[in-house]
Amino acid sequence: MQYIIYPNNITISIVVPSSDNVLSLSEIATQTVPKGLPYKIINSEDIPSDRIFRNAWTFDFSNPDGYGGAT
C-alpha cells in the first residue's frame, strides 16, 4: 500500500487513502495536503514501525512528488 506524507510544522503527517477510493494518489494529495506544502508518495513499509519517537521522524522533501492545493 502507498501513503502520502508531508511536513506539518515539526512533524510529518501521513495520509492513508481508503481502499475504495477512485481518485489517484496525486489527486488525493492535491485535495488533502495544505496548499503549497510538498508531498511524497511512499510505500507503507518505508514508514518506521517504532512509534515511540514518532515526532522525531524526518524526511527529505527537497524532491517532492508534488505540492498540496487544499485550503
CHARMM internal coordinates of N, CA and C (Angstrom, degrees):
IC EDIT
DIST 1 N 1 CA 1.4440
DIST 1 CA 1 C 1.5251
ANGL 1 N 1 CA 1 C 108.40
DIST 1 C 2 N 1.3207
ANGL 1 CA 1 C 2 N 115.93
DIHE 1 N 1 CA 1 C 2 N 149.96
DIST 2 N 2 CA 1.4509
ANGL 1 C 2 N 2 CA 120.68
DIHE 1 CA 1 C 2 N 2 CA 178.47
DIST 2 CA 2 C 1.5220
ANGL 2 N 2 CA 2 C 110.82
DIHE 1 C 2 N 2 CA 2 C -113.90
DIST 2 C 3 N 1.3346
ANGL 2 CA 2 C 3 N 114.52
DIHE 2 N 2 CA 2 C 3 N 145.05
DIST 3 N 3 CA 1.4589
ANGL 2 C 3 N 3 CA 122.17
DIHE 2 CA 2 C 3 N 3 CA 179.39
DIST 3 CA 3 C 1.5213
ANGL 3 N 3 CA 3 C 109.41
DIHE 2 C 3 N 3 CA 3 C -120.99
DIST 3 C 4 N 1.3005
ANGL 3 CA 3 C 4 N 115.35
DIHE 3 N 3 CA 3 C 4 N 163.35
DIST 4 N 4 CA 1.4576
ANGL 3 C 4 N 4 CA 122.53
DIHE 3 CA 3 C 4 N 4 CA 174.69
DIST 4 CA 4 C 1.5223
ANGL 4 N 4 CA 4 C 106.46
DIHE 3 C 4 N 4 CA 4 C -110.00
DIST 4 C 5 N 1.3308
ANGL 4 CA 4 C 5 N 116.47
DIHE 4 N 4 CA 4 C 5 N 130.32
DIST 5 N 5 CA 1.4620
ANGL 4 C 5 N 5 CA 119.86
DIHE 4 CA 4 C 5 N 5 CA 176.79
DIST 5 CA 5 C 1.5232
ANGL 5 N 5 CA 5 C 108.98
DIHE 4 C 5 N 5 CA 5 C -123.12
DIST 5 C 6 N 1.3272
ANGL 5 CA 5 C 6 N 115.39
DIHE 5 N 5 CA 5 C 6 N 150.37
DIST 6 N 6 CA 1.4610
ANGL 5 C 6 N 6 CA 120.69
DIHE 5 CA 5 C 6 N 6 CA 176.15
DIST 6 CA 6 C 1.5210
ANGL 6 N 6 CA 6 C 109.46
DIHE 5 C 6 N 6 CA 6 C -154.29
DIST 6 C 7 N 1.3618
ANGL 6 CA 6 C 7 N 116.28
DIHE 6 N 6 CA 6 C 7 N 153.93
DIST 7 N 7 CA 1.4624
ANGL 6 C 7 N 7 CA 119.18
DIHE 6 CA 6 C 7 N 7 CA -179.83
DIST 7 CA 7 C 1.5260
ANGL 7 N 7 CA 7 C 110.33
DIHE 6 C 7 N 7 CA 7 C -71.71
DIST 7 C 8 N 1.3150
ANGL 7 CA 7 C 8 N 116.00
DIHE 7 N 7 CA 7 C 8 N 139.87
DIST 8 N 8 CA 1.4582
ANGL 7 C 8 N 8 CA 121.61
DIHE 7 CA 7 C 8 N 8 CA -178.18
DIST 8 CA 8 C 1.5225
ANGL 8 N 8 CA 8 C 107.95
DIHE 7 C 8 N 8 CA 8 C -138.09
DIST 8 C 9 N 1.3300
ANGL 8 CA 8 C 9 N 116.08
DIHE 8 N 8 CA 8 C 9 N 90.38
DIST 9 N 9 CA 1.4645
ANGL 8 C 9 N 9 CA 122.78
DIHE 8 CA 8 C 9 N 9 CA -176.51
DIST 9 CA 9 C 1.5191
ANGL 9 N 9 CA 9 C 109.95
DIHE 8 C 9 N 9 CA 9 C 58.86
DIST 9 C 10 N 1.3199
ANGL 9 CA 9 C 10 N 119.03
DIHE 9 N 9 CA 9 C 10 N -105.84
DIST 10 N 10 CA 1.4626
ANGL 9 C 10 N 10 CA 121.24
DIHE 9 CA 9 C 10 N 10 CA -176.26
DIST 10 CA 10 C 1.5292
ANGL 10 N 10 CA 10 C 113.42
DIHE 9 C 10 N 10 CA 10 C -103.94
DIST 10 C 11 N 1.3061
ANGL 10 CA 10 C 11 N 117.67
DIHE 10 N 10 CA 10 C 11 N 6.92
DIST 11 N 11 CA 1.4590
ANGL 10 C 11 N 11 CA 120.65
DIHE 10 CA 10 C 11 N 11 CA -177.83
DIST 11 CA 11 C 1.5262
ANGL 11 N 11 CA 11 C 109.56
DIHE 10 C 11 N 11 CA 11 C -136.22
DIST 11 C 12 N 1.3113
ANGL 11 CA 11 C 12 N 116.93
DIHE 11 N 11 CA 11 C 12 N -173.22
DIST 12 N 12 CA 1.4564
ANGL 11 C 12 N 12 CA 122.64
DIHE 11 CA 11 C 12 N 12 CA 177.94
DIST 12 CA 12 C 1.5270
ANGL 12 N 12 CA 12 C 108.14
DIHE 11 C 12 N 12 CA 12 C -118.62
DIST 12 C 13 N 1.3224
ANGL 12 CA 12 C 13 N 115.58
DIHE 12 N 12 CA 12 C 13 N 129.95
DIST 13 N 13 CA 1.4631
ANGL 12 C 13 N 13 CA 120.67
DIHE 12 CA 12 C 13 N 13 CA 176.04
DIST 13 CA 13 C 1.5205
ANGL 13 N 13 CA 13 C 109.34
DIHE 12 C 13 N 13 CA 13 C -91.49
DIST 13 C 14 N 1.3310
ANGL 13 CA 13 C 14 N 115.21
DIHE 13 N 13 CA 13 C 14 N 145.82
DIST 14 N 14 CA 1.4635
ANGL 13 C 14 N 14 CA 121.69
DIHE 13 CA 13 C 14 N 14 CA -179.42
DIST 14 CA 14 C 1.5243
ANGL 14 N 14 CA 14 C 108.05
DIHE 13 C 14 N 14 CA 14 C -122.20
DIST 14 C 15 N 1.3252
ANGL 14 CA 14 C 15 N 115.96
DIHE 14 N 14 CA 14 C 15 N 127.13
DIST 15 N 15 CA 1.4595
ANGL 14 C 15 N 15 CA 121.86
DIHE 14 CA 14 C 15 N 15 CA 176.52
DIST 15 CA 15 C 1.5254
ANGL 15 N 15 CA 15 C 107.08
DIHE 14 C 15 N 15 CA 15 C -105.53
DIST 15 C 16 N 1.3276
ANGL 15 CA 15 C 16 N 116.15
DIHE 15 N 15 CA 15 C 16 N 122.42
DIST 16 N 16 CA 1.4584
ANGL 15 C 16 N 16 CA 121.79
DIHE 15 CA 15 C 16 N 16 CA 179.21
DIST 16 CA 16 C 1.5318
ANGL 16 N 16 CA 16 C 107.37
DIHE 15 C 16 N 16 CA 16 C -107.52
DIST 16 C 17 N 1.3391
ANGL 16 CA 16 C 17 N 117.58
DIHE 16 N 16 CA 16 C 17 N 104.99
DIST 17 N 17 CA 1.4627
ANGL 16 C 17 N 17 CA 119.80
DIHE 16 CA 16 C 17 N 17 CA -178.81
DIST 17 CA 17 C 1.5278
ANGL 17 N 17 CA 17 C 111.04
DIHE 16 C 17 N 17 CA 17 C -66.79
DIST 17 C 18 N 1.3192
ANGL 17 CA 17 C 18 N 115.84
DIHE 17 N 17 CA 17 C 18 N 147.38
DIST 18 N 18 CA 1.4656
ANGL 17 C 18 N 18 CA 119.30
DIHE 17 CA 17 C 18 N 18 CA 176.82
DIST 18 CA 18 C 1.5198
ANGL 18 N 18 CA 18 C 108.94
DIHE 17 C 18 N 18 CA 18 C -73.29
DIST 18 C 19 N 1.3035
ANGL 18 CA 18 C 19 N 116.65
DIHE 18 N 18 CA 18 C 19 N 152.14
DIST 19 N 19 CA 1.4630
ANGL 18 C 19 N 19 CA 121.36
DIHE 18 CA 18 C 19 N 19 CA -176.16
DIST 19 CA 19 C 1.5225
ANGL 19 N 19 CA 19 C 112.64
DIHE 18 C 19 N 19 CA 19 C -69.71
DIST 19 C 20 N 1.3269
ANGL 19 CA 19 C 20 N 117.76
DIHE 19 N 19 CA 19 C 20 N -20.31
DIST 20 N 20 CA 1.4667
ANGL 19 C 20 N 20 CA 119.99
DIHE 19 CA 19 C 20 N 20 CA -178.79
DIST 20 CA 20 C 1.5278
ANGL 20 N 20 CA 20 C 113.30
DIHE 19 C 20 N 20 CA 20 C -99.75
DIST 20 C 21 N 1.3272
ANGL 20 CA 20 C 21 N 116.97
DIHE 20 N 20 CA 20 C 21 N 14.17
DIST 21 N 21 CA 1.4555
ANGL 20 C 21 N 21 CA 121.14
DIHE 20 CA 20 C 21 N 21 CA -177.88
DIST 21 CA 21 C 1.5235
ANGL 21 N 21 CA 21 C 110.29
DIHE 20 C 21 N 21 CA 21 C -73.67
DIST 21 C 22 N 1.3338
ANGL 21 CA 21 C 22 N 117.32
DIHE 21 N 21 CA 21 C 22 N 136.14
DIST 22 N 22 CA 1.4587
ANGL 21 C 22 N 22 CA 121.83
DIHE 21 CA 21 C 22 N 22 CA -179.80
DIST 22 CA 22 C 1.5283
ANGL 22 N 22 CA 22 C 112.25
DIHE 21 C 22 N 22 CA 22 C -94.82
DIST 22 C 23 N 1.3365
ANGL 22 CA 22 C 23 N 117.53
DIHE 22 N 22 CA 22 C 23 N -6.77
DIST 23 N 23 CA 1.4541
ANGL 22 C 23 N 23 CA 121.75
DIHE 22 CA 22 C 23 N 23 CA 179.54
DIST 23 CA 23 C 1.5263
ANGL 23 N 23 CA 23 C 110.75
DIHE 22 C 23 N 23 CA 23 C -84.08
DIST 23 C 24 N 1.3257
ANGL 23 CA 23 C 24 N 116.51
DIHE 23 N 23 CA 23 C 24 N 153.07
DIST 24 N 24 CA 1.4666
ANGL 23 C 24 N 24 CA 120.24
DIHE 23 CA 23 C 24 N 24 CA 174.05
DIST 24 CA 24 C 1.5293
ANGL 24 N 24 CA 24 C 108.36
DIHE 23 C 24 N 24 CA 24 C -74.05
DIST 24 C 25 N 1.3217
ANGL 24 CA 24 C 25 N 116.36
DIHE 24 N 24 CA 24 C 25 N 163.74
DIST 25 N 25 CA 1.4631
ANGL 24 C 25 N 25 CA 119.82
DIHE 24 CA 24 C 25 N 25 CA 178.67
DIST 25 CA 25 C 1.5233
ANGL 25 N 25 CA 25 C 111.14
DIHE 24 C 25 N 25 CA 25 C -61.96
DIST 25 C 26 N 1.3185
ANGL 25 CA 25 C 26 N 117.83
DIHE 25 N 25 CA 25 C 26 N -36.51
DIST 26 N 26 CA 1.4680
ANGL 25 C 26 N 26 CA 120.56
DIHE 25 CA 25 C 26 N 26 CA 177.61
DIST 26 CA 26 C 1.5255
ANGL 26 N 26 CA 26 C 111.35
DIHE 25 C 26 N 26 CA 26 C -64.76
DIST 26 C 27 N 1.3216
ANGL 26 CA 26 C 27 N 117.17
DIHE 26 N 26 CA 26 C 27 N -39.45
DIST 27 N 27 CA 1.4701
ANGL 26 C 27 N 27 CA 120.76
DIHE 26 CA 26 C 27 N 27 CA 177.63
DIST 27 CA 27 C 1.5263
ANGL 27 N 27 CA 27 C 111.08
DIHE 26 C 27 N 27 CA 27 C -66.25
DIST 27 C 28 N 1.3187
ANGL 27 CA 27 C 28 N 116.19
DIHE 27 N 27 CA 27 C 28 N -40.50
DIST 28 N 28 CA 1.4680
ANGL 27 C 28 N 28 CA 120.33
DIHE 27 CA 27 C 28 N 28 CA 178.01
DIST 28 CA 28 C 1.5233
ANGL 28 N 28 CA 28 C 109.39
DIHE 27 C 28 N 28 CA 28 C -63.49
DIST 28 C 29 N 1.3342
ANGL 28 CA 28 C 29 N 116.93
DIHE 28 N 28 CA 28 C 29 N -44.07
DIST 29 N 29 CA 1.4637
ANGL 28 C 29 N 29 CA 120.85
DIHE 28 CA 28 C 29 N 29 CA -179.44
DIST 29 CA 29 C 1.5226
ANGL 29 N 29 CA 29 C 110.97
DIHE 28 C 29 N 29 CA 29 C -62.43
DIST 29 C 30 N 1.3109
ANGL 29 CA 29 C 30 N 117.21
DIHE 29 N 29 CA 29 C 30 N -43.11
DIST 30 N 30 CA 1.4666
ANGL 29 C 30 N 30 CA 120.84
DIHE 29 CA 29 C 30 N 30 CA 179.93
DIST 30 CA 30 C 1.5183
ANGL 30 N 30 CA 30 C 110.94
DIHE 29 C 30 N 30 CA 30 C -60.21
DIST 30 C 31 N 1.3173
ANGL 30 CA 30 C 31 N 117.30
DIHE 30 N 30 CA 30 C 31 N -35.45
DIST 31 N 31 CA 1.4626
ANGL 30 C 31 N 31 CA 121.60
DIHE 30 CA 30 C 31 N 31 CA -178.00
DIST 31 CA 31 C 1.5288
ANGL 31 N 31 CA 31 C 113.34
DIHE 30 C 31 N 31 CA 31 C -87.20
DIST 31 C 32 N 1.3249
ANGL 31 CA 31 C 32 N 117.08
DIHE 31 N 31 CA 31 C 32 N -17.71
DIST 32 N 32 CA 1.4623
ANGL 31 C 32 N 32 CA 121.02
DIHE 31 CA 31 C 32 N 32 CA -173.24
DIST 32 CA 32 C 1.5256
ANGL 32 N 32 CA 32 C 113.80
DIHE 31 C 32 N 32 CA 32 C -107.49
DIST 32 C 33 N 1.3127
ANGL 32 CA 32 C 33 N 116.51
DIHE 32 N 32 CA 32 C 33 N -43.10
DIST 33 N 33 CA 1.4683
ANGL 32 C 33 N 33 CA 121.40
DIHE 32 CA 32 C 33 N 33 CA -176.95
DIST 33 CA 33 C 1.5297
ANGL 33 N 33 CA 33 C 108.81
DIHE 32 C 33 N 33 CA 33 C -73.54
DIST 33 C 34 N 1.3305
ANGL 33 CA 33 C 34 N 117.46
DIHE 33 N 33 CA 33 C 34 N 133.00
DIST 34 N 34 CA 1.4668
ANGL 33 C 34 N 34 CA 120.38
DIHE 33 CA 33 C 34 N 34 CA 179.39
DIST 34 CA 34 C 1.5335
ANGL 34 N 34 CA 34 C 112.16
DIHE 33 C 34 N 34 CA 34 C -55.39
DIST 34 C 35 N 1.3004
ANGL 34 CA 34 C 35 N 114.92
DIHE 34 N 34 CA 34 C 35 N 145.27
DIST 35 N 35 CA 1.4637
ANGL 34 C 35 N 35 CA 122.67
DIHE 34 CA 34 C 35 N 35 CA -175.49
DIST 35 CA 35 C 1.5277
ANGL 35 N 35 CA 35 C 111.90
DIHE 34 C 35 N 35 CA 35 C -52.45
DIST 35 C 36 N 1.3406
ANGL 35 CA 35 C 36 N 114.52
DIHE 35 N 35 CA 35 C 36 N 129.41
DIST 36 N 36 CA 1.4566
ANGL 35 C 36 N 36 CA 121.40
DIHE 35 CA 35 C 36 N 36 CA 176.17
DIST 36 CA 36 C 1.5080
ANGL 36 N 36 CA 36 C 116.05
DIHE 35 C 36 N 36 CA 36 C 86.38
DIST 36 C 37 N 1.3251
ANGL 36 CA 36 C 37 N 118.29
DIHE 36 N 36 CA 36 C 37 N -11.87
DIST 37 N 37 CA 1.4728
ANGL 36 C 37 N 37 CA 119.88
DIHE 36 CA 36 C 37 N 37 CA -179.90
DIST 37 CA 37 C 1.5286
ANGL 37 N 37 CA 37 C 109.81
DIHE 36 C 37 N 37 CA 37 C -83.19
DIST 37 C 38 N 1.3420
ANGL 37 CA 37 C 38 N 117.13
DIHE 37 N 37 CA 37 C 38 N 139.46
DIST 38 N 38 CA 1.4592
ANGL 37 C 38 N 38 CA 119.84
DIHE 37 CA 37 C 38 N 38 CA 178.08
DIST 38 CA 38 C 1.5286
ANGL 38 N 38 CA 38 C 110.42
DIHE 37 C 38 N 38 CA 38 C -74.35
DIST 38 C 39 N 1.3210
ANGL 38 CA 38 C 39 N 115.17
DIHE 38 N 38 CA 38 C 39 N 152.12
DIST 39 N 39 CA 1.4675
ANGL 38 C 39 N 39 CA 119.08
DIHE 38 CA 38 C 39 N 39 CA 175.19
DIST 39 CA 39 C 1.5138
ANGL 39 N 39 CA 39 C 109.94
DIHE 38 C 39 N 39 CA 39 C -137.94
DIST 39 C 40 N 1.3164
ANGL 39 CA 39 C 40 N 115.00
DIHE 39 N 39 CA 39 C 40 N 157.58
DIST 40 N 40 CA 1.4525
ANGL 39 C 40 N 40 CA 123.02
DIHE 39 CA 39 C 40 N 40 CA 174.72
DIST 40 CA 40 C 1.5156
ANGL 40 N 40 CA 40 C 108.51
DIHE 39 C 40 N 40 CA 40 C -129.04
DIST 40 C 41 N 1.3143
ANGL 40 CA 40 C 41 N 115.45
DIHE 40 N 40 CA 40 C 41 N 145.46
DIST 41 N 41 CA 1.4543
ANGL 40 C 41 N 41 CA 121.89
DIHE 40 CA 40 C 41 N 41 CA 173.42
DIST 41 CA 41 C 1.5211
ANGL 41 N 41 CA 41 C 105.96
DIHE 40 C 41 N 41 CA 41 C -102.78
DIST 41 C 42 N 1.3331
ANGL 41 CA 41 C 42 N 115.94
DIHE 41 N 41 CA 41 C 42 N 120.43
DIST 42 N 42 CA 1.4650
ANGL 41 C 42 N 42 CA 120.54
DIHE 41 CA 41 C 42 N 42 CA -175.73
DIST 42 CA 42 C 1.5281
ANGL 42 N 42 CA 42 C 110.17
DIHE 41 C 42 N 42 CA 42 C -129.42
DIST 42 C 43 N 1.3079
ANGL 42 CA 42 C 43 N 115.40
DIHE 42 N 42 CA 42 C 43 N 162.88
DIST 43 N 43 CA 1.4668
ANGL 42 C 43 N 43 CA 120.58
DIHE 42 CA 42 C 43 N 43 CA 174.86
DIST 43 CA 43 C 1.5173
ANGL 43 N 43 CA 43 C 109.65
DIHE 42 C 43 N 43 CA 43 C -76.57
DIST 43 C 44 N 1.3052
ANGL 43 CA 43 C 44 N 116.70
DIHE 43 N 43 CA 43 C 44 N 144.56
DIST 44 N 44 CA 1.4667
ANGL 43 C 44 N 44 CA 120.96
DIHE 43 CA 43 C 44 N 44 CA -178.22
DIST 44 CA 44 C 1.5237
ANGL 44 N 44 CA 44 C 111.74
DIHE 43 C 44 N 44 CA 44 C -59.46
DIST 44 C 45 N 1.3387
ANGL 44 CA 44 C 45 N 117.95
DIHE 44 N 44 CA 44 C 45 N -28.25
DIST 45 N 45 CA 1.4667
ANGL 44 C 45 N 45 CA 121.08
DIHE 44 CA 44 C 45 N 45 CA 179.64
DIST 45 CA 45 C 1.5282
ANGL 45 N 45 CA 45 C 111.88
DIHE 44 C 45 N 45 CA 45 C -67.34
DIST 45 C 46 N 1.3356
ANGL 45 CA 45 C 46 N 117.24
DIHE 45 N 45 CA 45 C 46 N -18.53
DIST 46 N 46 CA 1.4590
ANGL 45 C 46 N 46 CA 120.93
DIHE 45 CA 45 C 46 N 46 CA -178.27
DIST 46 CA 46 C 1.5243
ANGL 46 N 46 CA 46 C 113.07
DIHE 45 C 46 N 46 CA 46 C -82.93
DIST 46 C 47 N 1.3101
ANGL 46 CA 46 C 47 N 117.62
DIHE 46 N 46 CA 46 C 47 N -5.60
DIST 47 N 47 CA 1.4648
ANGL 46 C 47 N 47 CA 121.75
DIHE 46 CA 46 C 47 N 47 CA 177.76
DIST 47 CA 47 C 1.5192
ANGL 47 N 47 CA 47 C 108.23
DIHE 46 C 47 N 47 CA 47 C -87.57
DIST 47 C 48 N 1.3230
ANGL 47 CA 47 C 48 N 117.71
DIHE 47 N 47 CA 47 C 48 N 127.86
DIST 48 N 48 CA 1.4741
ANGL 47 C 48 N 48 CA 119.80
DIHE 47 CA 47 C 48 N 48 CA -179.26
DIST 48 CA 48 C 1.5313
ANGL 48 N 48 CA 48 C 111.56
DIHE 47 C 48 N 48 CA 48 C -55.09
DIST 48 C 49 N 1.3125
ANGL 48 CA 48 C 49 N 115.33
DIHE 48 N 48 CA 48 C 49 N 137.42
DIST 49 N 49 CA 1.4640
ANGL 48 C 49 N 49 CA 119.39
DIHE 48 CA 48 C 49 N 49 CA -179.78
DIST 49 CA 49 C 1.5263
ANGL 49 N 49 CA 49 C 111.90
DIHE 48 C 49 N 49 CA 49 C -81.47
DIST 49 C 50 N 1.3299
ANGL 49 CA 49 C 50 N 117.03
DIHE 49 N 49 CA 49 C 50 N -21.63
DIST 50 N 50 CA 1.4619
ANGL 49 C 50 N 50 CA 121.65
DIHE 49 CA 49 C 50 N 50 CA 178.99
DIST 50 CA 50 C 1.5233
ANGL 50 N 50 CA 50 C 109.52
DIHE 49 C 50 N 50 CA 50 C -79.51
DIST 50 C 51 N 1.3104
ANGL 50 CA 50 C 51 N 117.44
DIHE 50 N 50 CA 50 C 51 N 108.59
DIST 51 N 51 CA 1.4564
ANGL 50 C 51 N 51 CA 121.59
DIHE 50 CA 50 C 51 N 51 CA -176.49
DIST 51 CA 51 C 1.5284
ANGL 51 N 51 CA 51 C 113.21
DIHE 50 C 51 N 51 CA 51 C -92.25
DIST 51 C 52 N 1.3210
ANGL 51 CA 51 C 52 N 117.51
DIHE 51 N 51 CA 51 C 52 N -0.37
DIST 52 N 52 CA 1.4633
ANGL 51 C 52 N 52 CA 120.77
DIHE 51 CA 51 C 52 N 52 CA -178.04
DIST 52 CA 52 C 1.5293
ANGL 52 N 52 CA 52 C 110.29
DIHE 51 C 52 N 52 CA 52 C -60.66
DIST 52 C 53 N 1.3238
ANGL 52 CA 52 C 53 N 117.23
DIHE 52 N 52 CA 52 C 53 N -42.84
DIST 53 N 53 CA 1.4611
ANGL 52 C 53 N 53 CA 121.31
DIHE 52 CA 52 C 53 N 53 CA -178.30
DIST 53 CA 53 C 1.5280
ANGL 53 N 53 CA 53 C 110.98
DIHE 52 C 53 N 53 CA 53 C -107.65
DIST 53 C 54 N 1.3226
ANGL 53 CA 53 C 54 N 116.45
DIHE 53 N 53 CA 53 C 54 N 37.92
DIST 54 N 54 CA 1.4654
ANGL 53 C 54 N 54 CA 120.91
DIHE 53 CA 53 C 54 N 54 CA -176.05
DIST 54 CA 54 C 1.5285
ANGL 54 N 54 CA 54 C 112.52
DIHE 53 C 54 N 54 CA 54 C -55.24
DIST 54 C 55 N 1.3166
ANGL 54 CA 54 C 55 N 118.75
DIHE 54 N 54 CA 54 C 55 N -37.63
DIST 55 N 55 CA 1.4630
ANGL 54 C 55 N 55 CA 120.82
DIHE 54 CA 54 C 55 N 55 CA -179.65
DIST 55 CA 55 C 1.5190
ANGL 55 N 55 CA 55 C 112.37
DIHE 54 C 55 N 55 CA 55 C -70.38
DIST 55 C 56 N 1.3283
ANGL 55 CA 55 C 56 N 118.20
DIHE 55 N 55 CA 55 C 56 N -8.69
DIST 56 N 56 CA 1.4574
ANGL 55 C 56 N 56 CA 121.48
DIHE 55 CA 55 C 56 N 56 CA 179.14
DIST 56 CA 56 C 1.5331
ANGL 56 N 56 CA 56 C 112.43
DIHE 55 C 56 N 56 CA 56 C -98.66
DIST 56 C 57 N 1.3290
ANGL 56 CA 56 C 57 N 117.74
DIHE 56 N 56 CA 56 C 57 N -0.91
DIST 57 N 57 CA 1.4602
ANGL 56 C 57 N 57 CA 120.08
DIHE 56 CA 56 C 57 N 57 CA 179.31
DIST 57 CA 57 C 1.5188
ANGL 57 N 57 CA 57 C 109.68
DIHE 56 C 57 N 57 CA 57 C -62.73
DIST 57 C 58 N 1.3269
ANGL 57 CA 57 C 58 N 116.17
DIHE 57 N 57 CA 57 C 58 N 142.99
DIST 58 N 58 CA 1.4599
ANGL 57 C 58 N 58 CA 121.49
DIHE 57 CA 57 C 58 N 58 CA 177.33
DIST 58 CA 58 C 1.5249
ANGL 58 N 58 CA 58 C 109.37
DIHE 57 C 58 N 58 CA 58 C -130.92
DIST 58 C 59 N 1.3162
ANGL 58 CA 58 C 59 N 115.57
DIHE 58 N 58 CA 58 C 59 N 161.10
DIST 59 N 59 CA 1.4590
ANGL 58 C 59 N 59 CA 121.41
DIHE 58 CA 58 C 59 N 59 CA 176.95
DIST 59 CA 59 C 1.5151
ANGL 59 N 59 CA 59 C 107.91
DIHE 58 C 59 N 59 CA 59 C -156.12
DIST 59 C 60 N 1.3165
ANGL 59 CA 59 C 60 N 117.05
DIHE 59 N 59 CA 59 C 60 N 144.89
DIST 60 N 60 CA 1.4604
ANGL 59 C 60 N 60 CA 122.36
DIHE 59 CA 59 C 60 N 60 CA 179.16
DIST 60 CA 60 C 1.5329
ANGL 60 N 60 CA 60 C 108.93
DIHE 59 C 60 N 60 CA 60 C -88.51
DIST 60 C 61 N 1.3214
ANGL 60 CA 60 C 61 N 116.28
DIHE 60 N 60 CA 60 C 61 N 108.47
DIST 61 N 61 CA 1.4582
ANGL 60 C 61 N 61 CA 121.64
DIHE 60 CA 60 C 61 N 61 CA -179.92
DIST 61 CA 61 C 1.5322
ANGL 61 N 61 CA 61 C 112.05
DIHE 60 C 61 N 61 CA 61 C -98.20
DIST 61 C 62 N 1.3402
ANGL 61 CA 61 C 62 N 117.98
DIHE 61 N 61 CA 61 C 62 N 20.97
DIST 62 N 62 CA 1.4649
ANGL 61 C 62 N 62 CA 120.77
DIHE 61 CA 61 C 62 N 62 CA -178.06
DIST 62 CA 62 C 1.5318
ANGL 62 N 62 CA 62 C 112.80
DIHE 61 C 62 N 62 CA 62 C -71.00
DIST 62 C 63 N 1.3267
ANGL 62 CA 62 C 63 N 117.45
DIHE 62 N 62 CA 62 C 63 N -17.61
DIST 63 N 63 CA 1.4642
ANGL 62 C 63 N 63 CA 122.24
DIHE 62 CA 62 C 63 N 63 CA 177.91
DIST 63 CA 63 C 1.5373
ANGL 63 N 63 CA 63 C 108.45
DIHE 62 C 63 N 63 CA 63 C -127.99
DIST 63 C 64 N 1.3447
ANGL 63 CA 63 C 64 N 117.27
DIHE 63 N 63 CA 63 C 64 N 69.95
DIST 64 N 64 CA 1.4658
ANGL 63 C 64 N 64 CA 119.62
DIHE 63 CA 63 C 64 N 64 CA -173.20
DIST 64 CA 64 C 1.5272
ANGL 64 N 64 CA 64 C 113.07
DIHE 63 C 64 N 64 CA 64 C -73.52
DIST 64 C 65 N 1.3324
ANGL 64 CA 64 C 65 N 114.92
DIHE 64 N 64 CA 64 C 65 N 162.01
DIST 65 N 65 CA 1.4729
ANGL 64 C 65 N 65 CA 120.67
DIHE 64 CA 64 C 65 N 65 CA 173.54
DIST 65 CA 65 C 1.5160
ANGL 65 N 65 CA 65 C 110.82
DIHE 64 C 65 N 65 CA 65 C -79.97
DIST 65 C 66 N 1.3110
ANGL 65 CA 65 C 66 N 116.80
DIHE 65 N 65 CA 65 C 66 N -15.75
DIST 66 N 66 CA 1.4640
ANGL 65 C 66 N 66 CA 121.79
DIHE 65 CA 65 C 66 N 66 CA 179.13
DIST 66 CA 66 C 1.5134
ANGL 66 N 66 CA 66 C 110.26
DIHE 65 C 66 N 66 CA 66 C 171.15
DIST 66 C 67 N 1.3324
ANGL 66 CA 66 C 67 N 114.63
DIHE 66 N 66 CA 66 C 67 N -172.40
DIST 67 N 67 CA 1.4656
ANGL 66 C 67 N 67 CA 121.33
DIHE 66 CA 66 C 67 N 67 CA 179.65
DIST 67 CA 67 C 1.5160
ANGL 67 N 67 CA 67 C 108.86
DIHE 66 C 67 N 67 CA 67 C -128.54
DIST 67 C 68 N 1.3327
ANGL 67 CA 67 C 68 N 115.50
DIHE 67 N 67 CA 67 C 68 N 142.92
DIST 68 N 68 CA 1.4460
ANGL 67 C 68 N 68 CA 121.10
DIHE 67 CA 67 C 68 N 68 CA -178.49
DIST 68 CA 68 C 1.5229
ANGL 68 N 68 CA 68 C 111.97
DIHE 67 C 68 N 68 CA 68 C -67.22
DIST 68 C 69 N 1.3285
ANGL 68 CA 68 C 69 N 114.29
DIHE 68 N 68 CA 68 C 69 N 159.24
DIST 69 N 69 CA 1.4516
ANGL 68 C 69 N 69 CA 120.05
DIHE 68 CA 68 C 69 N 69 CA 179.74
DIST 69 CA 69 C 1.5135
ANGL 69 N 69 CA 69 C 113.08
DIHE 68 C 69 N 69 CA 69 C -131.44
DIST 69 C 70 N 1.3382
ANGL 69 CA 69 C 70 N 116.83
DIHE 69 N 69 CA 69 C 70 N 1.67
DIST 70 N 70 CA 1.4588
ANGL 69 C 70 N 70 CA 120.49
DIHE 69 CA 69 C 70 N 70 CA -177.76
DIST 70 CA 70 C 1.5334
ANGL 70 N 70 CA 70 C 110.15
DIHE 69 C 70 N 70 CA 70 C -71.73
DIST 70 C 71 N 1.3065
ANGL 70 CA 70 C 71 N 115.85
DIHE 70 N 70 CA 70 C 71 N 142.85
DIST 71 N 71 CA 1.4699
ANGL 70 C 71 N 71 CA 119.41
DIHE 70 CA 70 C 71 N 71 CA 178.27
DIST 71 CA 71 C 1.4927
ANGL 71 N 71 CA 71 C 111.13
DIHE 70 C 71 N 71 CA 71 C -104.77
END
COOR INIT
IC SEED 1 N 1 CA 1 C
IC BUILD
